[in-house]
């Protein structure tokens, strides 16, 4: 079994088309097909079913796909680590983060890291916490800022809690919500804007409403963070969001939930079975130093408090 064969296999599995996979890998289609056949012979099982022009994974192919992705990701990480032995002049950090964190905390930490290590390539994947946990487990990320509790039973992930953030009910600035606080029950008869599936905020909001004895009325659902905030600005409904996303949004007003309220814990996660690269470890240290300094200086966004010391 060769790395190249696994790369060809993953390309075919993702495109479900031998010609398109060959184009992606920049190789002649007969050569790709020959390598796939050699891989099948080596494993003693067919990986693809080809019928009437359709290419689908067999049971053996389905079992191999996540393993092949992880093997290829780990091999790439090994190449990056060797390249970094020259004193972090080269390398790469693949970081995952939720949209709310990318807009503030991550941008500032990345800027500080880039000033210290300008030769390190920075790749950021933005997504919901559940999606980021899956990407970590597949070896597609080195580090990720995720929301606790961990929405995965994968034992290979290690988490380090660093921040706690309050959630607020956001509405257009011209709309007055009663009192300095709101209770979840106050949302019973309000039209709401809801995040897409895969967002921890969606699950947290739905769970809080159901615990209060009602199903929320959803005016629109399925958006990412920017879309949800824009829908609220347009008057489609209110939403439950992290307090830090309201910075630089003069058209929105956030109202805290009455104690004990709702909050979320932000953690830095990585795989336990793969040692983070030197570049990833350097970024971790930069990020932790940044949040600790911001916590001590009182410059963290409103509603955010430090856990890590």
C-alpha positions, -999 to +999 in steps of 0.1 A: +000+000+000+014+034-010+005+069+000-001+078-036-026+050-040-045+062-009-045+097-023-060+084-056-086+064-036-097+094-016-099+116-047-122+090-064-143+086-032-148+123-030-156+130-067-173+096-073-158+099-108-125+085-121-119+111-147-125+140-123-103+124-097-075+120-123-079+157-132-077+167-095-046+146-090-030+158-123-025+123-136-037+103-166-070+085-159-056+050-169-027+055-145-051+063-117-073+033-125-043+011-125-032+023-090-067+018-076-068-017-090-034-024-074-047-011-041-077-034-043-055-064-050-032-055-021-062-053+003-080-082-012-113-064-016-131-042-041-133-006-030-157+008-056-188-004-073-191+007-109-225+003-124-241+023-153-216+050-151-221+055-113-192+050-089-200+042-053-180+029-024-184-007-014-185-016+023-147-021+022-143+013+006-165+030+033-144+014+060-111+025+044-121+061+036-118+077+071-086+057+077-071+068+044-079+104+052-062+102+086-031+084+072-027+111+045-032+139+070-007+124+094+019+120+067+014+156+057+018+166+093+051+146+095+064+164+064+055+198+080+072+188+113+105+179+096+104+212+076+100+231+109+133+218+123+149+248+108+138+270+137+101+277+128+111+296+097+088+274+077+057+253+085+020+255+088-007+258+114-042+245+106-066+261+130-104+256+134-126+282+151-162+292+152-173+323+133-178+344+165-142+336+176-127+343+141-142+378+141-123+389+172-102+367+194-086+346+167-078+375+144-058+393+172-040+361+182-031+353+145-017+388+140+005+384+171+017+350+159+024+362+124+046+390+136+067+365+156+067+337+129+061+354+095+073+322+076+046+300+091+015+295+068-018+300+086-048+280+075-081+288+092-113+267+089-144+284+101-174+263+112-197+251+139-181+234+169-195+199+160-181+201+125-147+213+138-145+183+162-150+160+133-123+177+113-099+174+142-106+137+146-100+132+109-066+148+111-076+178+090-068+204+117-038+208+141-058+228+167-093+240+171-112+264+194-144+245+202-173+248+225-176+225+255-189+201+264-173+180+237-199+168+213-180+136+204-172+103+220-138+102+202-113+095+230-084+108+210-092+145+216-076+166+244-093+198+254-080+228+274-107+252+287-096+289+283-127+312+283-163+314+294-187+336+275-222+348+283-250+344+257-274+372+251-307+378+233-300+401+203-326+423+187-326+454+165-313+484+185-345+504+180-365+475+196-369+479+234-369+446+253-384+448+288-360+453+317-322+448+319-326+410+317-348+385+299-359+351+309-360+322+285-398+322+290-399+357+275-390+341+241-421+319+241-441+341+218-413+358+200-402+350+164-367+337+164-338+334+140-320+301+143-286+288+133-281+259+109-277+224+122-242+216+134-240+248+155-238+243+192-257+276+197-287+260+179-287+230+202-282+252+234-310+275+225-335+247+216-326+228+248-332+259+269-365+266+253-377+230+257-366+229+293-388+260+298-417+240+283-421+254+248-409+250+212-395+282+198-412+299+169-387+300+141-391+328+115-360+317+096-333+290+102-302+277+086-278+306+087-242+311+097-233+338+123-231+368+099-264+358+082-282+353+116-271+388+128-282+404+095-316+387+097-320+401+132-311+436+120-337+432+093-364+426+119-371+389+112-368+380+148-345+377+178-316+353+183-294+339+211-258+347+203-224+351+221-219+385+236-186+391+217-202+391+183-220+424+190-187+444+189-189+467+159-226+461+153-243+494+162-276+482+147-280+455+173-287+454+210-279+425+233-299+418+264-285+394+290-305+364+302-315+365+339-292+346+363-281+319+360-284+328+323-268+309+295-231+307+289-206+286+269-171+274+276-144+279+249-116+253+248-086+246+227-085+211+214-061+188+196-056+151+189-041+130+217-026+104+194-006+129+173+019+153+189+011+189+177+037+202+154+063+227+166+044+255+148+011+244+163+026+244+198+040+278+192+006+291+182-010+275+213+015+294+235+008+326+216-030+322+219-028+314+257-005+343+263-028+366+245-060+356+263-042+357+297-029+392+291-063+404+278-080+389+309-056+406+333-058+439+314-096+439+313-095+440+275-115+408+268-148+415+250-178+423+273-193+392+288-162+371+284-141+359+313-108+341+316-105+304+328-069+297+318-042+312+339 
